[in-house]
Amino acid sequence: MKDRPFKILGVQQVAIGSKDKSKLNNLWVGLLGISVNESHTSKDENVVEDICSFADDKLAVQIDLMEPFDVSRGPRVDNPALNHIGLWVDDIESAFNWLSSKGMNFAPGGIREGASGHRVCFLHPKPSQTHPLSGEGVLIELVEAPKEIVRYFKLQSEG
């Protein structure tokens, strides 16, 4: 669609959940060698997470290892285990407004600051009565890319 006022730049993160994050840390940090860059807890979003990557680079795909803050309530970040995929977007306001106008169902919360400090919003995995478009079974996070990442991808596309 040529009228799209934003551009998806690439994969920003893959978020993986478990009831017990220590098992994820054993696999990803202990066995596979990923580094924990920071940790984040949000009671409101019911998540305790470690934000990890294999490289110290703004373009490195982030791997988020997550467990519920409280297993007795939702949302449950451990179900499904592959919780969501995050995509860099150059203009989150344009993406949110344009996709909304097309009928996209967004998860509650709108555009807000995410765990890594970037502005984010989530495409809901399921449609609703009033919003017939969705992530088709996948929770998709749109993550507003910092200016240097937008510039990098622009230079790459210009060749």
Backbone as ProteinMPNN parsed JSONL, in Angstrom:
{"seq_chain_A": "MKDRPFKILGVQQVAIGSKDKSKLNNLWVGLLGISVNESHTSKDENVVEDICSFADDKLAVQIDLMEPFDVSRGPRVDNPALNHIGLWVDDIESAFNWLSSKGMNFAPGGIREGASGHRVCFLHPKPSQTHPLSGEGVLIELVEAPKEIVRYFKLQSEG", "coords_chain_A": {"N_chain_A": [[0.842, -1.184, 0.0], [0.797, 1.974, -1.051], [0.055, 4.321, 0.213], [0.774, 4.223, 2.844], [1.843, 5.834, 5.741], [4.141, 5.355, 7.204], [7.054, 3.345, 8.07], [8.008, 0.004, 8.514], [10.926, -1.014, 9.99], [12.45, -3.206, 10.789], [13.078, -6.219, 12.771], [12.792, -5.731, 16.197], [12.615, -6.972, 18.699], [12.224, -10.172, 20.351], [9.998, -11.694, 22.449], [9.918, -13.827, 25.174], [8.176, -15.961, 27.323], [7.764, -17.454, 30.592], [6.595, -19.399, 33.388], [8.541, -19.503, 35.272], [11.163, -17.588, 35.267], [13.822, -18.097, 35.797], [14.499, -20.499, 34.621], [14.449, -19.823, 31.92], [16.551, -17.974, 31.958], [18.661, -19.699, 32.616], [18.844, -21.232, 30.266], [19.106, -19.23, 28.117], [20.992, -17.265, 29.043], [22.91, -18.708, 30.593], [23.501, -21.103, 29.046], [23.362, -20.397, 26.263], [24.64, -17.96, 26.116], [23.767, -15.261, 26.017], [23.645, -11.78, 26.941], [22.433, -10.085, 29.824], [21.042, -6.997, 29.697], [19.458, -5.144, 31.058], [16.923, -5.032, 33.639], [13.389, -5.188, 34.198], [10.374, -4.363, 35.836], [6.876, -4.471, 35.926], [4.015, -3.965, 37.592], [1.493, -3.25, 36.661], [1.433, -4.218, 34.007], [1.854, -6.799, 34.578], [4.417, -8.132, 34.614], [7.734, -9.357, 34.916], [10.854, -8.841, 33.731], [13.863, -9.639, 31.922], [15.949, -7.845, 29.866], [17.673, -8.621, 27.089], [20.588, -9.207, 24.947], [22.671, -10.359, 22.232], [24.684, -8.782, 21.363], [26.334, -5.652, 21.914], [24.855, -3.354, 20.715], [22.86, -0.987, 19.081], [21.304, -1.967, 17.022], [21.076, -4.638, 17.485], [19.017, -7.479, 17.837], [16.718, -7.615, 20.395], [16.229, -9.85, 23.082], [13.701, -10.671, 25.152], [13.258, -11.952, 28.301], [10.75, -13.258, 30.182], [8.496, -13.338, 33.029], [5.369, -13.819, 34.76], [4.404, -11.213, 37.006], [2.509, -11.683, 38.905], [1.12, -14.708, 39.094], [-1.538, -15.296, 39.37], [-3.136, -13.563, 37.993], [-3.993, -11.744, 34.946], [-2.435, -9.745, 32.318], [-1.076, -12.854, 31.084], [2.161, -13.336, 30.66], [3.486, -15.611, 30.111], [2.031, -17.276, 28.55], [1.008, -17.417, 25.38], [4.222, -19.149, 25.255], [6.045, -18.039, 23.413], [5.767, -14.938, 23.473], [5.471, -12.304, 22.216], [6.32, -10.436, 19.227], [8.496, -7.814, 18.426], [8.579, -4.903, 16.415], [10.6, -2.521, 14.783], [9.524, 0.761, 14.112], [9.313, 3.662, 12.102], [7.719, 5.926, 12.608], [5.663, 6.106, 15.052], [3.247, 7.334, 15.798], [2.005, 7.938, 13.325], [1.799, 5.321, 12.356], [0.083, 4.115, 14.272], [-2.256, 5.734, 14.032], [-2.908, 5.444, 11.274], [-3.163, 2.638, 10.96], [-5.238, 2.233, 12.8], [-7.285, 3.624, 11.482], [-7.718, 1.892, 9.428], [-8.96, -0.191, 10.652], [-7.619, -1.714, 12.568], [-7.223, -3.685, 15.476], [-6.076, -2.666, 18.489], [-4.191, -3.485, 21.425], [-5.247, -2.691, 24.782], [-4.223, 0.467, 26.174], [-2.902, 2.015, 24.315], [-0.47, 4.206, 22.778], [2.528, 4.173, 24.516], [5.23, 4.4, 26.964], [7.621, 1.876, 26.704], [9.28, -1.038, 28.179], [12.009, -0.788, 27.533], [12.324, 1.893, 27.254], [11.49, 3.067, 24.881], [8.827, 4.433, 22.847], [5.833, 2.609, 22.521], [3.287, 0.447, 21.09], [0.702, -2.035, 20.886], [-0.408, -4.432, 18.557], [-3.331, -6.155, 18.753], [-3.757, -9.696, 19.19], [-6.175, -10.731, 18.327], [-9.165, -9.995, 16.447], [-11.863, -7.59, 16.997], [-15.36, -6.807, 17.598], [-15.683, -4.183, 16.713], [-13.268, -3.6, 15.537], [-11.986, -5.078, 12.977], [-9.489, -6.003, 12.068], [-6.357, -7.57, 12.977], [-3.484, -8.954, 14.754], [-3.539, -11.463, 13.75], [-3.495, -13.778, 15.457], [-1.055, -13.371, 16.646], [0.621, -11.421, 19.04], [1.75, -8.277, 18.375], [4.263, -5.977, 18.762], [4.732, -2.61, 18.164], [7.513, -0.618, 17.963], [8.843, 2.479, 18.522], [11.465, 3.626, 16.662], [14.684, 4.926, 17.57], [16.126, 8.041, 16.411], [18.716, 7.624, 15.256], [18.611, 4.979, 14.434], [16.55, 5.044, 12.579], [17.801, 6.72, 10.687], [19.964, 5.048, 9.952], [18.64, 2.84, 8.704], [17.436, 4.23, 6.628], [19.672, 5.107, 5.157], [20.647, 2.585, 4.39], [18.601, 1.704, 2.712], [18.83, 3.497, 0.653], [21.09, 2.733, -0.539]], "CA_chain_A": [[0.0, 0.0, 0.0], [1.671, 3.133, -1.213], [-0.348, 5.45, 1.052], [1.203, 3.968, 4.22], [2.673, 6.971, 6.144], [5.2, 4.916, 8.104], [7.798, 2.215, 7.539], [8.553, -0.974, 9.446], [12.354, -1.044, 9.686], [13.016, -4.525, 11.053], [12.732, -6.84, 14.052], [13.403, -5.079, 17.35], [12.705, -7.899, 19.814], [11.414, -11.376, 20.491], [9.713, -11.809, 23.876], [9.665, -15.214, 25.545], [7.685, -16.009, 28.69], [7.724, -18.704, 31.338], [6.178, -19.208, 34.778], [9.77, -19.398, 36.063], [12.17, -16.948, 34.414], [15.162, -18.641, 36.058], [14.747, -21.543, 33.614], [14.809, -19.108, 30.692], [17.897, -17.43, 32.152], [19.611, -20.805, 32.537], [19.011, -21.555, 28.849], [19.563, -18.135, 27.261], [22.193, -16.618, 29.58], [23.893, -19.704, 30.992], [23.904, -22.039, 28.001], [23.51, -19.787, 24.939], [25.594, -16.862, 26.218], [23.226, -13.913, 25.841], [23.911, -10.882, 28.075], [21.316, -9.314, 30.371], [21.373, -5.57, 29.643], [18.706, -4.477, 32.114], [15.725, -5.736, 34.092], [12.23, -4.295, 34.273], [9.192, -4.929, 36.481], [5.669, -3.655, 35.84], [2.839, -4.601, 38.195], [0.339, -2.975, 35.795], [1.463, -5.113, 32.849], [2.056, -8.135, 35.148], [5.623, -8.701, 34.006], [9.101, -9.193, 35.396], [11.599, -9.253, 32.541], [15.255, -9.308, 31.661], [16.121, -7.406, 28.486], [18.96, -9.224, 26.745], [21.009, -9.225, 23.545], [23.944, -11.024, 21.979], [25.67, -7.77, 20.98], [26.134, -4.331, 22.495], [24.636, -2.593, 19.492], [21.462, -0.551, 19.009], [20.589, -2.747, 16.015], [20.967, -6.038, 17.904], [17.664, -7.89, 18.209], [16.57, -7.787, 21.827], [15.49, -11.026, 23.536], [13.134, -10.376, 26.464], [12.926, -13.149, 29.07], [9.695, -12.708, 31.024], [7.611, -14.163, 33.84], [4.325, -12.982, 35.352], [4.614, -10.635, 38.332], [1.53, -12.389, 39.74], [0.58, -15.772, 38.232], [-2.982, -15.45, 39.56], [-3.899, -12.594, 37.19], [-3.514, -11.493, 33.593], [-2.148, -10.706, 31.248], [-0.085, -13.886, 31.391], [3.261, -13.222, 29.698], [4.044, -16.943, 29.884], [1.101, -18.06, 27.742], [1.928, -18.471, 24.935], [5.629, -18.952, 25.635], [6.546, -17.014, 22.491], [4.759, -13.956, 23.851], [5.231, -11.329, 21.149], [7.456, -9.992, 18.417], [8.536, -6.357, 18.332], [9.077, -4.381, 15.137], [10.954, -1.107, 14.738], [8.726, 1.587, 13.207], [9.919, 4.994, 12.052], [6.8, 6.959, 13.099], [4.637, 5.328, 15.752], [1.963, 8.059, 15.753], [1.421, 7.694, 12.001], [1.445, 3.902, 12.268], [-1.092, 3.89, 15.117], [-3.421, 6.403, 13.445], [-3.234, 4.861, 9.975], [-3.67, 1.279, 11.18], [-6.553, 2.387, 13.437], [-8.25, 4.028, 10.451], [-7.972, 0.717, 8.583], [-9.719, -1.164, 11.433], [-6.747, -2.547, 13.392], [-7.526, -3.795, 16.896], [-4.896, -2.494, 19.33], [-4.328, -3.853, 22.83], [-5.477, -1.511, 25.619], [-3.048, 1.223, 26.617], [-2.458, 2.946, 23.284], [0.974, 4.446, 22.688], [3.07, 4.426, 25.845], [6.643, 4.053, 27.095], [7.856, 0.462, 26.95], [10.3, -1.427, 29.156], [13.35, -0.326, 27.152], [12.329, 3.348, 27.155], [10.953, 3.523, 23.598], [7.362, 4.464, 22.772], [5.342, 1.357, 21.947], [1.878, 0.073, 21.118], [0.576, -3.45, 20.547], [-1.504, -4.931, 17.739], [-3.96, -7.27, 19.468], [-3.727, -10.918, 18.38], [-7.508, -11.097, 17.842], [-10.034, -8.873, 16.071], [-13.02, -7.345, 17.862], [-16.573, -6.434, 16.85], [-15.515, -2.857, 16.108], [-11.962, -3.526, 14.87], [-11.898, -6.4, 12.346], [-8.116, -6.416, 11.758], [-5.599, -7.946, 14.169], [-2.192, -9.595, 14.512], [-3.811, -12.824, 13.251], [-3.041, -14.771, 16.423], [0.243, -12.984, 17.208], [0.732, -10.097, 19.638], [2.832, -7.581, 17.673], [4.606, -4.698, 19.376], [5.391, -1.599, 17.339], [8.472, 0.088, 18.811], [9.353, 3.647, 17.807], [12.924, 3.574, 16.539], [15.409, 6.178, 17.776], [16.508, 8.725, 15.165], [19.904, 7.04, 14.629], [18.216, 3.731, 13.773], [15.808, 5.467, 11.385], [18.817, 7.176, 9.718], [20.705, 3.879, 9.474], [17.822, 2.101, 7.745], [17.251, 5.081, 5.448], [20.916, 5.011, 4.378], [20.718, 1.241, 3.82], [17.641, 1.587, 1.608], [19.289, 4.354, -0.446], [22.192, 2.018, -1.175]], "C_chain_A": [[0.88, 1.239, 0.0], [1.292, 4.301, -0.31], [0.07, 5.28, 2.515], [2.167, 5.072, 4.662], [3.801, 6.613, 7.116], [5.908, 3.737, 7.464], [8.236, 1.309, 8.684], [10.006, -1.186, 9.041], [12.985, -2.414, 9.884], [12.571, -5.05, 12.401], [13.501, -6.14, 15.167], [13.591, -6.071, 18.492], [11.87, -9.138, 19.6], [11.242, -11.567, 21.992], [9.248, -13.221, 24.2], [9.261, -15.242, 27.011], [7.694, -17.404, 29.277], [7.19, -18.403, 32.73], [7.386, -18.946, 35.666], [10.899, -18.886, 35.171], [13.566, -17.513, 34.639], [15.503, -19.759, 35.072], [15.121, -20.918, 32.272], [16.229, -18.556, 30.8], [18.951, -18.526, 32.076], [19.903, -21.149, 31.078], [19.712, -20.424, 28.099], [20.869, -17.51, 27.746], [23.28, -17.66, 29.849], [24.412, -20.555, 29.857], [24.175, -21.383, 26.653], [24.374, -18.524, 24.946], [25.071, -15.466, 25.963], [23.515, -13.087, 27.092], [22.627, -10.186, 28.509], [21.758, -7.857, 30.414], [20.689, -4.774, 30.741], [17.52, -5.345, 32.494], [14.62, -4.716, 34.301], [11.09, -5.048, 34.949], [8.045, -3.947, 36.325], [4.506, -4.437, 36.434], [1.628, -4.437, 37.282], [0.273, -3.92, 34.603], [1.759, -6.553, 33.258], [3.28, -8.83, 34.566], [6.871, -8.365, 34.824], [9.965, -9.69, 34.246], [13.055, -8.831, 32.587], [15.361, -8.987, 30.178], [17.549, -7.762, 28.083], [19.302, -9.011, 25.27], [22.35, -9.933, 23.447], [25.041, -10.036, 21.615], [25.329, -6.458, 21.669], [26.011, -3.335, 21.349], [23.162, -2.217, 19.441], [20.645, -1.359, 18.01], [20.443, -4.218, 16.389], [19.522, -6.341, 18.29], [17.663, -8.207, 19.701], [15.803, -9.083, 22.09], [15.018, -10.704, 24.946], [12.716, -11.683, 27.12], [11.979, -12.711, 30.178], [9.005, -13.777, 31.861], [6.527, -13.249, 34.401], [4.762, -12.44, 36.714], [3.736, -11.377, 39.332], [0.841, -13.43, 38.865], [-0.928, -15.935, 38.368], [-3.805, -14.469, 38.732], [-3.255, -12.399, 35.823], [-3.019, -10.075, 33.447], [-1.029, -11.658, 31.655], [0.995, -13.862, 30.319], [3.908, -14.566, 29.386], [3.151, -17.816, 29.006], [0.552, -17.198, 26.612], [3.378, -18.128, 25.298], [6.33, -17.958, 24.706], [5.526, -15.89, 22.566], [4.45, -12.951, 22.763], [6.51, -11.056, 20.382], [7.359, -8.476, 18.311], [9.167, -5.918, 17.025], [9.427, -2.904, 15.283], [10.027, -0.401, 13.751], [9.286, 3.01, 13.254], [9.04, 6.079, 12.661], [5.61, 6.268, 13.754], [3.271, 6.012, 15.739], [1.259, 7.801, 14.417], [0.978, 6.248, 11.866], [0.165, 3.622, 13.046], [-2.344, 4.481, 14.471], [-3.855, 5.754, 12.136], [-3.811, 3.459, 10.143], [-5.039, 1.31, 11.858], [-7.616, 2.726, 12.406], [-8.607, 2.876, 9.518], [-8.754, -0.362, 9.328], [-8.882, -2.081, 12.306], [-7.192, -2.513, 14.852], [-6.216, -3.707, 17.683], [-5.199, -2.975, 20.741], [-4.555, -2.579, 23.644], [-4.167, -0.831, 26.009], [-2.532, 2.203, 25.594], [-0.948, 3.045, 23.192], [1.465, 4.841, 24.078], [4.556, 4.082, 25.872], [6.77, 2.577, 27.449], [9.008, 0.234, 27.911], [11.683, -0.89, 28.815], [13.402, 1.183, 26.902], [11.818, 3.916, 25.844], [9.427, 3.584, 23.675], [6.89, 3.237, 22.005], [3.82, 1.341, 21.906], [1.808, -1.365, 20.608], [-0.631, -3.714, 19.656], [-2.043, -6.167, 18.444], [-3.938, -8.516, 18.59], [-5.082, -11.303, 17.781], [-8.292, -9.853, 17.43], [-11.137, -8.689, 17.115], [-14.217, -7.004, 16.978], [-16.368, -5.129, 16.081], [-14.212, -2.693, 15.334], [-11.653, -4.887, 14.25], [-10.488, -6.879, 12.003], [-7.343, -6.661, 13.048], [-4.231, -8.476, 13.768], [-2.332, -11.038, 14.064], [-3.205, -13.895, 14.154], [-1.727, -14.432, 17.099], [0.132, -11.58, 17.806], [1.955, -9.427, 19.013], [3.036, -6.221, 18.328], [5.262, -3.804, 18.33], [6.236, -0.748, 18.279], [9.032, 1.263, 18.017], [10.879, 3.648, 17.84], [13.54, 4.927, 16.869], [15.877, 6.75, 16.438], [17.713, 8.082, 14.479], [19.588, 5.712, 13.935], [17.422, 4.044, 12.511], [16.789, 5.913, 10.305], [19.573, 5.995, 9.115], [19.9, 3.13, 8.411], [17.56, 2.917, 6.484], [18.489, 5.019, 4.555], [21.043, 3.647, 3.704], [19.792, 1.107, 2.609], [18.045, 2.44, 0.401], [20.482, 3.752, -1.169], [23.458, 2.717, -1.022]], "O_chain_A": [[1.615, 1.499, 0.953], [2.115, 5.188, -0.082], [-0.258, 6.129, 3.343], [3.211, 5.246, 4.034], [4.35, 7.494, 7.777], [5.451, 3.19, 6.46], [8.766, 1.775, 9.693], [10.291, -1.501, 7.885], [13.96, -2.747, 9.209], [11.782, -4.41, 13.097], [14.718, -5.98, 15.085], [14.609, -6.029, 19.183], [10.944, -9.162, 18.79], [12.227, -11.6, 22.73], [8.315, -13.743, 23.589], [9.917, -14.626, 27.851], [7.64, -18.403, 28.558], [7.314, -17.276, 33.209], [7.284, -18.259, 36.683], [11.51, -19.647, 34.421], [14.414, -17.417, 33.752], [16.67, -19.945, 34.726], [16.0, -21.418, 31.571], [17.014, -18.655, 29.857], [20.029, -18.304, 31.525], [21.058, -21.334, 30.695], [20.777, -20.625, 27.515], [21.763, -17.252, 26.941], [24.417, -17.521, 29.398], [25.623, -20.721, 29.706], [25.12, -21.766, 25.963], [24.797, -18.065, 23.885], [25.863, -14.558, 25.712], [23.618, -13.64, 28.187], [21.832, -9.751, 27.675], [22.731, -7.518, 31.087], [21.27, -3.839, 31.292], [17.156, -6.273, 31.772], [14.877, -3.538, 34.547], [10.866, -6.227, 34.673], [8.203, -2.748, 36.556], [4.061, -5.436, 35.869], [0.826, -5.36, 37.136], [-0.807, -4.374, 34.226], [1.9, -7.429, 32.405], [3.2, -9.962, 34.088], [7.032, -7.26, 35.341], [9.828, -10.838, 33.825], [13.425, -7.826, 33.194], [14.915, -9.764, 29.334], [18.512, -7.264, 28.666], [18.439, -8.683, 24.456], [23.066, -10.088, 24.435], [26.213, -10.411, 21.562], [24.166, -6.19, 21.969], [26.937, -2.579, 21.055], [22.303, -3.05, 19.731], [19.422, -1.434, 18.132], [19.763, -4.968, 15.69], [18.881, -5.554, 18.985], [18.498, -8.965, 20.195], [14.831, -9.378, 21.394], [15.836, -10.487, 25.84], [11.916, -12.435, 26.563], [12.345, -11.891, 31.02], [8.93, -14.945, 31.478], [6.732, -12.04, 34.51], [5.418, -13.143, 37.482], [4.154, -11.664, 40.454], [0.058, -13.073, 37.985], [-1.543, -16.638, 37.566], [-5.035, -14.524, 38.755], [-2.128, -12.83, 35.579], [-3.168, -9.274, 34.369], [-0.159, -11.317, 32.456], [0.77, -14.315, 29.197], [4.77, -14.66, 28.511], [3.481, -18.973, 28.746], [-0.287, -16.331, 26.855], [3.709, -16.982, 25.602], [7.118, -17.13, 25.163], [4.543, -15.88, 21.825], [3.285, -12.759, 22.416], [7.614, -11.388, 20.815], [6.274, -7.924, 18.127], [10.163, -6.488, 16.581], [8.65, -2.127, 15.838], [9.774, -0.921, 12.664], [9.681, 3.497, 14.313], [9.564, 7.063, 13.183], [4.656, 5.89, 13.073], [2.245, 5.335, 15.675], [0.07, 7.485, 14.383], [-0.093, 5.971, 11.326], [-0.74, 2.963, 12.535], [-3.372, 3.81, 14.374], [-5.047, 5.537, 11.918], [-4.83, 3.128, 9.537], [-5.909, 0.502, 11.531], [-8.72, 2.184, 12.444], [-9.666, 2.881, 8.891], [-9.172, -1.347, 8.72], [-9.369, -3.123, 12.746], [-7.499, -1.452, 15.395], [-5.351, -4.574, 17.556], [-6.337, -2.884, 21.201], [-4.107, -1.504, 23.245], [-3.134, -1.485, 26.153], [-1.801, 3.131, 25.941], [-0.233, 2.088, 23.489], [0.899, 5.72, 24.728], [5.082, 3.531, 24.905], [6.117, 2.088, 28.371], [9.631, 1.178, 28.395], [12.456, -0.568, 29.717], [14.402, 1.696, 26.399], [11.721, 5.135, 25.705], [8.811, 2.874, 24.47], [7.463, 2.869, 20.98], [3.155, 2.117, 22.593], [2.744, -1.852, 19.974], [-1.742, -3.277, 19.957], [-1.301, -7.115, 18.702], [-4.084, -8.412, 17.372], [-5.145, -12.1, 16.844], [-8.102, -8.78, 18.002], [-11.317, -9.526, 17.999], [-14.094, -6.923, 15.756], [-16.821, -4.988, 14.945], [-14.068, -1.749, 14.558], [-11.113, -5.762, 14.927], [-10.307, -8.052, 11.677], [-7.625, -6.05, 14.079], [-3.863, -8.453, 12.593], [-1.34, -11.765, 14.004], [-2.502, -14.794, 13.692], [-1.316, -15.126, 18.029], [-0.383, -10.663, 17.166], [3.066, -9.947, 19.109], [2.107, -5.42, 18.435], [6.235, -4.2, 17.688], [5.734, -0.222, 19.272], [9.628, 1.068, 16.958], [11.494, 3.667, 18.906], [12.992, 5.965, 16.498], [16.006, 6.021, 15.454], [17.743, 7.996, 13.251], [20.237, 5.364, 12.949], [17.599, 3.385, 11.487], [16.642, 5.54, 9.142], [19.796, 5.95, 7.905], [20.421, 2.823, 7.339], [17.47, 2.358, 5.391], [18.372, 4.892, 3.336], [21.5, 3.564, 2.564], [20.146, 0.479, 1.611], [17.656, 2.148, -0.73], [20.848, 4.187, -2.261], [24.487, 2.242, -1.504]]}, "name": "protein", "num_of_chains": 1, "seq": "MKDRPFKILGVQQVAIGSKDKSKLNNLWVGLLGISVNESHTSKDENVVEDICSFADDKLAVQIDLMEPFDVSRGPRVDNPALNHIGLWVDDIESAFNWLSSKGMNFAPGGIREGASGHRVCFLHPKPSQTHPLSGEGVLIELVEAPKEIVRYFKLQSEG"}
